């Protein structure tokens, strides 16, 4: 009878696990990005509504109504969970659409929810928390607006042609062949709400032009939708300000301005180039180590659903902000409903007006759609699974970004666990070790000069690592003596400006269910009489747990002491040993605040006040930032501070952790030609804390045990093939970097 009961329990457990997997697979398409067909269907539906009066986004005029963005609109969580946890029908797929109304009496930006897909029939207006309006001036800059900026820069450059030509040693903005100037535009575009005026600096248009400033910066007011009404408000040249280009040119010709003469340009010795230079002792006639899969892949990918070593999850790459993971489970148990990138900022300091104004808020540049092709063998191993992405941003048809996401398994070259058990007689009792293979989900964002490499790493012991590695070119300005207070000289006439990178993540935890609580764990000293020697005392550390009961108490400020452990747990579920099942967040970061609290632009990034904040889940608090924050950080559409201002109860609730990571970057000469990734990686770990009864990696068959036999010879026990085999990729390197409409 006992055996029969045991078999029944095993059968029920197996059926439950199978059902859980089937429901996870069933629900994954809810989070899949819109297909090219769906994107076109939404576009065609909206263009078919006469009262919207939509025209093509790429038409030359700015006085038009056009679509800026189409992307997936996520279902409400409770609706999604019916499909994920009960196998019920999935909610209808919907699209989020941003329309710019520039041909209306009252200019505005309006967001719509269009449904159902793939054959839309209805649309409703989407509002933000508090029904905050979106200022038209806060819209992201479009390619058409850039074309008009190039036109006005061309006129400016014609007026200052001699100055620019003499300064750069033969470079010009117009009719320049291989000696051209280009530009970088700075944001935010103004000093207060409703403004649209940008500082723009000129650079030599060579490989790595970001670090070739020429010392000419201009402030253009481009608020009016008629580019003929745009005007120059200020000009900066060689540490001097001028009210117009004409004033600068006049004083340049009269000798009232000290002239800049940049060093001669040498195409064969370009300091910003990737072409190797200098001596290397590494052999070049053979390849370095490569990652191989001797017997094939051990993970499974089906559209946006991924399974690996007990893990399962769905993913998407949101055009506006980037990589997201949903319904993250280990052995069928959900750990997190959502882990998603929210925002990335880089706030600068400097001595030139452009540097003083540079406060980049990257969702405003459609960070997620900046996910270009990945190079096999460099960005991802050759054996990776590469996935195309489709975006509809500032375009008139979907754009395919080839091989823009990759998934691969790799060895970390570090054991997951190991022990050498010495017999202290020159031998051993046993050696045990487990190979630490992990699955990596990776994409990148090249937001102008910087490249961010976004990773989710899944370990076999129930740990998830979320991290970003920064590379690309530094944002550099023209060198001045006073500039050394704000960075370092990295080349002739080039200042690498100090800046802070901050990255914000949303972590919607569902630890053994939606009813979670949050506590911090620290240590405090205790002093008591020694029980076996009453004349003495024992001083040692003792666990000090604090249950954080409200959102405000769970918002930890930068500059304050951060708890040693931050622990999310289910008060109603315990493991075998009586501990409440939980996970903790372990932050790897050197972040700090970038501006004083409440200071102008800081209002738009109020999430940056907190390395960690915990709130109750609300569908109305889906994101911590928006595409409009870059254009209006002073009075933002999305204010994260509003999420914790009401100070709600967070005990036994559906909780969301908001995590800020980052680092200070003081550029140095080794940032030439550009920044390398070592030391520039930050992120956080989700680590089980009594969630399991033991380390779940005991299930891994990538284990080797060696014992000494009675004859003194080693006896090897393993669960994978003894002989690995020899195999490398037979595919040549292929990369073309193109992306095109479909």
C-alpha positions in Angstrom: 0.0 0.0 0.0 2.8 2.4 0.9 4.5 1.6 -2.4 1.2 2.3 -4.3 0.8 5.7 -2.6 4.4 6.5 -3.4 3.9 5.7 -7.1 0.7 7.8 -7.1 2.6 10.7 -5.6 5.3 10.4 -8.2 2.8 10.2 -11.0 1.0 13.3 -9.7 4.3 15.2 -9.5 5.2 14.2 -13.0 1.8 15.1 -14.4 2.0 18.5 -12.5 5.5 19.2 -13.9 4.4 18.3 -17.4 1.3 20.4 -17.1 3.3 23.4 -15.8 5.7 23.1 -18.8 2.8 22.9 -21.3 1.1 26.0 -19.8 4.4 27.9 -19.9 4.9 27.0 -23.5 1.2 27.9 -24.2 1.6 31.3 -22.7 5.0 32.3 -24.1 3.6 33.8 -27.4 1.8 36.5 -25.3 5.2 38.1 -24.9 6.6 37.6 -28.4 7.4 40.8 -30.3 5.1 41.8 -33.1 5.8 40.0 -36.3 6.4 41.9 -39.6 2.9 40.9 -40.6 1.3 42.3 -37.4 3.3 45.5 -37.7 2.1 46.1 -41.2 -1.5 45.3 -40.3 -1.4 47.9 -37.5 0.1 50.5 -39.8 -2.5 49.8 -42.5 -5.4 49.9 -40.1 -4.4 53.3 -38.7 -3.6 54.7 -42.1 -7.2 53.7 -43.0 -8.8 55.9 -40.4 -9.6 59.2 -42.2 -9.8 61.4 -39.1 -6.2 60.6 -38.1 -5.0 62.0 -41.4 -1.8 60.0 -41.3 1.0 60.5 -43.8 4.4 58.8 -44.2 6.9 59.2 -41.4 9.7 59.8 -43.8 8.0 62.6 -45.8 10.1 65.7 -45.7 7.7 68.0 -43.8 7.5 68.1 -40.0 4.0 69.5 -40.1 2.3 66.1 -40.4 0.6 63.3 -38.5 2.7 60.2 -38.5 3.4 57.0 -36.7 6.6 57.1 -34.6 6.5 53.6 -33.0 4.6 50.3 -33.1 5.4 47.6 -30.6 3.7 44.9 -28.5 1.4 46.1 -25.7 1.7 43.7 -22.8 -1.4 42.0 -21.4 -2.4 42.7 -17.8 -0.7 40.4 -15.4 -3.7 38.7 -13.9 -5.0 38.0 -17.4 -1.7 36.5 -18.5 -1.5 34.3 -15.4 -4.8 32.6 -16.3 -3.1 31.3 -19.4 0.2 30.5 -17.6 -1.2 28.9 -14.5 -4.4 27.4 -15.6 -4.0 26.8 -19.3 -6.9 29.1 -20.2 -7.1 31.1 -23.4 -4.5 33.8 -23.9 -5.7 37.4 -24.0 -5.9 39.1 -27.4 -2.6 40.4 -28.7 -2.4 44.2 -28.9 -0.1 46.8 -30.2 1.1 50.0 -28.6 1.3 52.9 -31.1 2.8 56.4 -30.8 1.4 58.9 -33.2 2.9 62.4 -33.6 0.2 64.9 -34.5 2.1 67.8 -36.1 -0.7 68.8 -38.4 -3.2 69.8 -35.8 -4.3 73.0 -34.2 -3.1 71.7 -30.9 0.1 69.7 -31.5 0.3 66.6 -29.4 1.7 63.1 -29.0 -1.0 60.4 -28.4 -0.5 56.7 -27.7 -3.0 54.1 -28.8 -3.7 50.5 -28.0 -4.7 48.7 -31.2 -6.4 45.3 -31.2 -6.9 42.5 -31.9 -3.9 41.2 -33.7 -3.2 40.0 -36.4 -6.4 41.7 -37.8 -6.9 44.9 -35.9 -10.4 46.4 -35.7 -10.4 48.9 -32.8 -8.1 51.4 -31.1 -8.3 53.2 -27.8 -6.2 56.0 -26.3 -3.5 54.8 -23.8 -2.9 57.1 -20.9 -0.1 57.3 -18.3 -0.5 57.2 -14.5 -2.3 60.4 -13.4 -3.4 61.1 -17.0 -0.3 63.2 -17.6 -0.2 64.8 -21.1 2.8 64.3 -23.4 4.3 67.6 -24.6 4.9 67.6 -28.3 8.4 69.0 -27.8 9.3 66.0 -25.7 9.1 63.6 -28.7 12.2 61.8 -29.8 14.1 63.4 -32.7 13.3 61.8 -36.1 15.4 61.1 -39.1 13.5 63.8 -41.0 14.3 66.3 -38.3 17.9 65.3 -38.5 17.8 66.0 -42.3 16.7 69.5 -41.6 19.4 69.9 -38.9 21.9 68.9 -41.5 20.5 71.5 -43.8 20.9 74.3 -41.3 24.3 73.1 -40.3 25.2 73.2 -44.0 24.2 76.9 -44.1 26.2 77.6 -40.9 29.2 75.8 -42.3 29.1 77.8 -45.5 29.3 81.0 -43.5 32.2 79.7 -41.4 33.8 77.7 -44.2 37.2 79.4 -44.0 37.4 79.1 -40.2 36.4 75.4 -40.3 38.8 74.6 -43.2 41.7 76.3 -41.5 41.0 74.9 -38.1 40.8 71.3 -39.3 43.5 71.3 -41.9 41.2 70.8 -44.9 37.9 69.4 -43.6 34.5 71.0 -44.5 30.8 70.2 -44.0 29.7 70.6 -47.6 31.2 69.2 -50.9 33.9 67.5 -48.9 34.6 64.0 -50.5 36.9 62.2 -48.0 37.6 65.3 -45.8 34.1 65.7 -44.3 32.8 67.1 -41.0 29.9 65.5 -39.2 28.1 66.4 -35.9 26.8 65.1 -32.6 23.7 66.5 -31.1 23.2 66.9 -27.3 20.2 66.3 -25.1 18.2 67.3 -23.2 17.1 69.8 -25.8 16.7 72.9 -23.6 16.6 74.1 -20.1 13.0 73.6 -19.2 9.6 72.1 -20.3 8.4 73.0 -23.8 11.8 73.8 -25.3 13.4 72.2 -28.3 16.9 73.7 -28.8 20.0 71.6 -29.1 23.7 72.1 -28.7 25.5 70.5 -31.6 29.2 70.0 -31.9 31.2 69.4 -35.1 33.7 66.5 -35.6 35.9 65.1 -38.3 34.0 62.4 -40.1 36.5 59.5 -39.7 36.2 56.1 -38.1 35.5 56.8 -34.5 34.5 60.4 -35.2 33.1 60.7 -31.6 36.7 61.4 -30.4 37.5 63.9 -33.1 35.9 67.2 -31.9 37.1 70.3 -33.6 36.2 72.9 -31.0 33.1 74.4 -32.8 29.7 74.1 -31.1 26.4 75.7 -32.0 23.1 76.1 -30.2 20.1 75.7 -32.7 16.5 76.4 -31.8 14.5 73.9 -33.8 11.2 74.1 -32.0 9.1 75.5 -34.9 7.8 72.9 -37.3 8.9 75.2 -40.2 12.7 74.7 -40.5 13.0 78.0 -42.2 12.2 79.6 -38.9 15.0 77.8 -37.0 17.8 80.0 -35.8 21.2 79.9 -34.2 21.2 81.2 -30.6 24.8 80.8 -29.5 28.1 79.7 -31.0 31.1 78.4 -29.0 34.6 78.4 -30.5 37.9 78.0 -28.6 36.4 78.7 -25.2 34.5 81.8 -26.3 30.8 82.4 -26.8 29.3 84.4 -29.7 25.7 85.5 -30.4 25.9 84.5 -34.0 28.0 82.8 -36.7 28.5 86.1 -38.3 30.0 87.6 -35.1 32.4 84.7 -34.8 33.5 84.9 -38.4 34.0 88.7 -38.2 36.1 88.4 -35.0 38.0 85.5 -36.5 39.0 87.5 -39.5 39.9 90.6 -37.5 42.2 88.5 -35.2 40.1 89.1 -32.1 39.7 85.3 -31.7 42.6 83.0 -31.2 42.7 80.5 -34.0 42.8 76.8 -33.5 45.0 74.7 -35.7 44.5 71.0 -35.3 47.3 68.5 -36.2 47.5 67.3 -39.7 45.2 64.3 -40.3 46.8 61.0 -41.2 44.5 58.3 -42.6 47.2 55.7 -42.1 47.7 56.4 -38.4 44.2 57.1 -37.1 44.1 56.9 -33.3 40.4 56.0 -33.3 40.7 53.1 -35.6 40.5 49.4 -34.8 43.3 48.6 -37.2 46.0 46.8 -35.0 49.1 48.8 -34.2 52.1 48.1 -31.9 53.9 44.9 -31.2 52.1 41.7 -30.3 53.6 38.4 -29.1 50.5 36.4 -29.9 50.7 34.1 -32.8 48.5 35.2 -35.7 48.6 32.0 -37.9 46.3 30.1 -35.5 43.0 30.9 -33.9 42.5 31.3 -30.2 40.2 29.0 -28.1 36.7 28.4 -29.5 33.5 27.3 -27.9 32.2 24.0 -29.2 29.2 21.7 -28.6 30.6 18.2 -29.1 27.3 16.4 -29.2 25.0 19.2 -30.1 22.9 21.7 -28.3 21.5 21.1 -24.8 19.0 23.9 -24.8 15.7 24.2 -26.7 14.4 27.4 -28.5 10.9 27.5 -29.9 10.2 31.0 -31.2 10.5 33.1 -28.0 10.2 30.2 -25.6 13.5 28.8 -24.2 14.2 25.8 -22.0 17.5 24.8 -20.4 18.6 22.7 -17.4 15.3 23.2 -15.5 14.9 26.8 -16.6 12.1 28.0 -18.9 11.2 31.6 -19.9 9.8 33.7 -22.7 11.7 36.8 -24.0 11.2 39.9 -26.2 13.2 43.0 -27.1 11.0 46.0 -26.6 11.8 48.6 -29.3 11.6 51.5 -26.8 13.8 50.1 -24.1 15.2 46.6 -24.8 15.5 43.1 -23.5 12.8 41.5 -21.3 12.3 38.1 -19.8 8.9 36.8 -18.7 7.5 33.8 -16.8 10.9 32.7 -15.5 10.6 29.2 -14.0 13.0 26.7 -12.5 11.7 23.1 -12.5 8.3 24.4 -13.2 8.1 26.8 -10.3 7.9 30.5 -11.2 10.5 32.7 -9.7 9.8 35.9 -11.6 7.0 37.1 -13.8 9.1 39.8 -15.4 12.7 40.9 -15.4 13.2 43.8 -17.8 15.5 46.6 -18.8 13.9 49.9 -18.1 16.3 52.7 -18.8 20.0 53.6 -19.3 21.5 57.0 -18.7 24.9 58.6 -19.0 25.2 62.0 -17.3 28.3 64.1 -18.2 30.3 67.0 -17.0 32.6 69.3 -19.0 33.9 72.8 -19.8 32.2 73.2 -23.2 28.5 74.0 -23.5 27.8 70.7 -25.2 29.5 68.8 -22.4 27.7 70.7 -19.7 24.4 69.9 -21.4 25.0 66.2 -22.1 22.6 64.1 -20.0 21.6 61.2 -22.2 18.5 59.2 -21.3 18.6 56.4 -23.8 15.0 55.2 -24.0 14.5 58.5 -25.7 16.7 57.3 -28.5 14.7 54.0 -28.9 17.4 52.0 -27.1 15.7 48.7 -27.9 15.6 49.3 -31.6 19.3 50.0 -31.6 20.0 46.3 -31.6 22.1 45.7 -34.6 23.7 42.5 -36.1 25.9 40.4 -33.8 29.2 39.1 -35.1 29.8 35.4 -34.7 33.0 34.6 -32.8 33.1 38.2 -31.3 29.7 39.2 -30.0 28.6 35.6 -29.5 30.2 32.2 -30.1 30.0 30.8 -33.6 27.8 28.0 -32.2 25.1 30.4 -30.8 21.5 30.4 -32.0 21.1 33.8 -33.7 17.7 35.4 -33.9 16.4 38.3 -36.2 14.5 41.1 -34.6 11.9 43.4 -36.2 11.3 47.0 -35.2 8.9 49.7 -36.3 10.4 53.0 -35.2 10.7 56.2 -37.2 9.9 54.2 -40.4 7.1 53.5 -42.8 7.6 49.7 -42.8 9.0 47.1 -40.4 12.7 46.8 -40.4 14.5 43.5 -40.0 17.6 43.5 -37.8 19.5 40.4 -38.8 21.0 38.2 -36.1 20.4 40.9 -33.4 19.9 38.5 -30.5 21.8 35.3 -29.6 21.3 32.4 -27.3 24.1 30.1 -26.4 25.4 27.7 -23.7 29.0 28.2 -22.6 31.4 26.9 -20.0 32.6 29.5 -17.5 36.0 27.7 -17.1 35.2 27.7 -13.4 33.7 24.8 -11.5 30.2 25.2 -10.2 31.2 23.2 -7.2 34.3 21.2 -6.4 36.2 19.7 -3.5 39.5 17.8 -3.1 39.2 15.7 0.0 42.7 15.1 1.2 43.6 12.1 3.3 46.6 14.1 4.6 48.8 11.2 3.8 49.8 12.2 0.2 46.5 11.0 -1.2 42.9 11.7 -1.2 39.5 10.2 -0.2 37.8 11.7 -3.2 37.6 14.5 -5.7 34.2 15.9 -6.8 33.5 18.6 -9.3 30.6 19.9 -11.4 31.1 21.7 -14.7 29.7 25.2 -14.6 27.9 25.5 -17.9 25.4 28.4 -18.2 22.9 29.6 -20.8 23.3 33.2 -22.0 20.6 35.3 -23.6 22.3 38.4 -25.2 21.6 41.4 -27.3 23.2 44.8 -27.7 22.2 48.4 -28.0 24.5 50.8 -29.9 23.0 54.1 -28.7 25.2 56.5 -30.8 28.7 56.3 -29.4 28.2 53.7 -26.6 27.6 50.0 -27.0 25.8 48.2 -24.3 25.9 44.3 -24.2 22.8 43.1 -22.3 23.0 39.6 -20.8 20.8 37.2 -18.9 22.8 34.3 -17.6 21.1 31.1 -16.2 23.1 28.8 -13.9 22.3 25.2 -13.1 22.0 26.0 -9.3 18.9 28.2 -9.7 20.8 31.5 -10.0 20.1 34.1 -12.6 22.6 36.8 -13.4 21.5 40.0 -15.1 24.3 42.3 -16.3 25.4 44.9 -18.8 28.9 45.4 -20.2 29.7 48.9 -21.6 32.0 49.4 -24.5 32.1 51.7 -27.6 33.6 55.1 -27.9 33.7 57.7 -25.1 31.8 61.0 -25.6 34.6 63.5 -26.0 34.8 67.2 -26.3 37.4 69.8 -27.3 40.2 70.0 -24.8 40.5 73.1 -22.6 42.8 73.7 -19.7 39.8 74.0 -17.4 38.4 70.7 -18.8 40.9 68.8 -16.7 38.5 69.3 -13.8 36.0 67.2 -15.7 38.0 64.5 -17.2 41.3 63.6 -18.8 43.3 64.6 -21.9 43.2 61.5 -24.1 44.7 62.9 -27.3 45.8 66.2 -28.8 42.9 68.6 -28.3 40.6 65.8 -27.0 39.1 65.7 -23.5 37.4 62.5 -22.3 34.6 63.8 -20.2 33.7 62.2 -16.8 30.3 60.6 -16.7 28.2 58.2 -14.7 26.3 55.3 -16.3 23.1 54.2 -14.5 21.0 51.2 -15.6 17.5 50.5 -14.3 15.7 47.2 -14.1 12.3 46.0 -13.2 12.2 42.6 -11.3 8.6 41.4 -10.7 9.2 38.5 -8.3 6.7 35.7 -7.8 8.5 33.6 -5.2 6.4 30.4 -4.9 3.3 32.5 -5.7 2.3 36.1 -5.9 2.0 36.7 -2.1 5.5 37.8 -1.2 7.1 39.8 1.6 10.5 41.6 1.9 13.1 41.7 4.6 16.6 43.0 5.0 19.2 41.0 6.9 22.2 42.6 8.6 24.6 41.6 11.4 24.9 43.1 14.9 27.4 42.2 17.6 26.3 40.4 20.8 28.3 40.3 24.0 27.5 37.5 26.5 29.2 35.5 29.3 31.2 32.6 28.1 29.1 29.5 29.2 32.1 27.3 29.8 34.4 30.1 31.3 32.2 32.5 33.2 35.1 34.9 33.8 35.2 35.6 30.0 32.9 37.0 27.4 31.9 36.0 23.9 31.6 38.7 21.2 30.2 37.5 17.9 27.8 38.5 15.1 24.1 37.7 15.2 21.5 37.8 12.4 19.4 40.9 12.6 16.3 40.7 10.4 14.0 43.6 9.6 10.7 43.1 7.8 10.1 46.1 5.5 6.4 46.7 5.7 5.9 49.8 3.4 7.1 51.0 0.1 8.9 54.0 1.6 10.8 51.9 4.1 11.9 49.6 1.2 13.3 52.4 -0.9 17.0 52.6 -0.1 18.7 55.9 -1.0 22.2 56.2 -2.5 24.6 57.5 0.1 22.9 55.6 2.9 24.0 52.2 4.3 22.7 49.4 2.1 21.6 46.2 3.8 23.9 43.1 3.6 21.1 40.9 2.3 17.8 41.9 0.6 15.5 38.9 0.8 12.1 38.3 -0.9 10.2 35.4 0.4 6.8 33.8 0.5 5.4 33.8 4.1 3.0 31.0 3.3 5.4 28.5 1.7 8.3 26.7 3.4 11.0 24.3 2.3 11.8 21.0 3.9 13.7 22.6 6.8 10.9 25.0 7.8 12.4 28.1 6.2 10.2 30.4 4.1 11.0 29.9 0.5 12.9 32.9 -0.9 15.3 34.6 -3.3 17.7 37.4 -2.6 19.0 40.1 -4.9 22.8 40.6 -4.8 23.8 43.8 -6.5 27.2 44.2 -8.3 27.5 47.9 -8.9 29.5 51.0 -8.2 26.6 53.3 -8.8 25.8 56.6 -7.1 23.4 59.4 -7.7 24.1 61.8 -10.5 22.3 65.0 -9.4 21.0 66.4 -6.1 17.4 65.2 -5.4 14.8 67.4 -7.2 17.3 69.3 -9.2 15.7 70.0 -12.6 16.7 67.1 -14.8 16.9 64.7 -11.8 13.1 64.8 -11.6 12.9 62.7 -14.8 15.1 60.0 -13.3 13.8 59.8 -9.8 14.4 56.0 -9.9 18.2 56.9 -9.8 17.8 57.9 -6.2 17.6 54.2 -5.1 19.8 51.2 -5.6 16.7 49.3 -4.7 13.1 50.2 -4.2 10.2 47.8 -3.7 6.6 48.5 -4.7 3.4 46.6 -5.0 2.7 45.4 -8.5 0.3 47.6 -10.6 -0.4 47.4 -14.3 -0.5 51.2 -14.3 3.1 51.2 -13.0 4.5 49.1 -15.8 7.7 51.1 -16.5 10.0 53.4 -14.6 10.7 55.7 -17.6 9.4 56.6 -21.0 10.6 57.7 -24.5 9.7 61.2 -23.6 11.9 61.7 -20.6 14.9 62.7 -22.7 12.9 65.5 -24.2 11.3 66.6 -21.0 13.2 65.4 -17.9 12.0 68.5 -15.9 8.3 67.5 -15.8 8.3 63.8 -17.0 5.3 61.8 -18.2 6.4 58.9 -16.0 7.6 59.8 -12.5 9.0 56.8 -10.6 8.7 58.7 -7.3 4.9 58.6 -7.7 5.1 54.8 -7.4 6.3 55.0 -3.8 4.8 58.3 -2.7 1.6 56.6 -1.5 3.7 54.3 0.8 1.5 51.2 0.4 1.7 48.1 2.4 4.1 45.4 1.0 3.5 42.5 3.4 2.2 39.4 1.7 1.7 41.2 -1.6 2.6 40.9 -5.3 6.0 42.7 -5.2 8.2 44.4 -7.7 11.9 45.2 -7.1 13.4 48.1 -9.0 17.2 47.8 -9.2 19.7 50.5 -10.2 23.2 49.6 -11.1 26.0 51.6 -12.7 29.5 53.0 -12.5 31.5 56.2 -12.7 33.7 56.4 -15.8 36.6 58.9 -15.6 38.1 58.5 -19.1 41.8 57.7 -19.4 44.3 57.2 -22.2 43.5 53.5 -22.4 40.0 54.5 -23.6 41.7 55.1 -26.9 40.7 53.9 -29.4 37.6 53.0 -27.4 36.4 51.6 -24.1 37.0 47.9 -23.3 34.5 45.7 -21.4 36.8 44.4 -18.5 35.9 46.3 -15.3 32.9 47.9 -17.0 30.3 45.2 -16.2 27.6 45.7 -13.6 24.4 44.0 -12.7 22.8 41.8 -10.1 22.2 38.2 -9.2 18.9 36.5 -8.2 20.1 33.8 -5.8 17.9 31.2 -4.1 17.7 31.6 -0.3 16.0 28.5 1.1 13.9 28.2 -2.0 15.1 24.7 -2.5 15.8 21.9 0.0 19.3 21.5 -1.4 21.4 22.9 -4.2 19.4 22.0 -7.3 22.5 21.5 -9.3 22.8 18.0 -7.7 20.6 17.0 -10.7 23.4 18.0 -13.1 25.0 15.0 -14.8 28.1 17.1 -15.7 29.6 15.8 -12.5 32.8 13.9 -12.1 33.8 12.0 -8.9 37.2 10.4 -8.5 38.0 8.0 -5.7 41.1 6.0 -4.9 40.7 2.2 -5.2 42.2 -0.3 -2.9 45.0 -0.7 -5.4 45.7 3.0 -5.2 44.5 3.6 -8.8 41.9 6.3 -9.4 38.3 5.2 -10.0 36.4 7.7 -12.1 32.6 8.0 -12.0 30.9 10.2 -14.5 27.5 10.5 -16.2 28.5 12.0 -19.5 30.5 10.4 -22.3 34.1 9.7 -21.4 35.5 10.9 -24.7 34.5 14.5 -25.6 35.6 14.4 -29.3 37.2 17.0 -31.5 35.0 19.4 -33.4 35.0 23.0 -34.4 32.7 25.1 -36.5 33.2 24.5 -40.2 31.3 27.7 -41.1 33.4 30.6 -42.3 32.9 34.0 -40.7 29.9 35.8 -42.2 28.8 39.4 -41.4 27.4 42.2 -43.5 25.8 44.5 -41.0 22.8 45.4 -43.2 19.2 45.8 -42.2 16.4 46.5 -44.5 12.7 46.9 -44.8 10.6 43.8 -45.3 
